[in-house]
């Protein structure tokens, strides 16, 4: 069974709760991935915010970045920018 088939079956059982559960799961995944990357690169959130501000001419503070990450409102482009700053790239592969 594919992941989407599983989600559809669960959605049939539980209705509108699934998108909420999935969103919470994805927010946590993004948060954890950023933490792991920062640890691997021995970088603090403050330093990441400074590098993002310098590289992309957009004001980032450690506080605003932390809130975006914890709320799950970080965009794909911002995540891609973070990956680029840290020397990584995001790839999407077919299962």
Secondary structure as UniProt FT lines:
FT   HELIX           3..14
FT   TURN            15..16
FT   HELIX           17..40
FT   TURN            41..42
FT   HELIX           45..56
FT   HELIX           62..71
FT   HELIX           76..85
FT   TURN            86..87
//
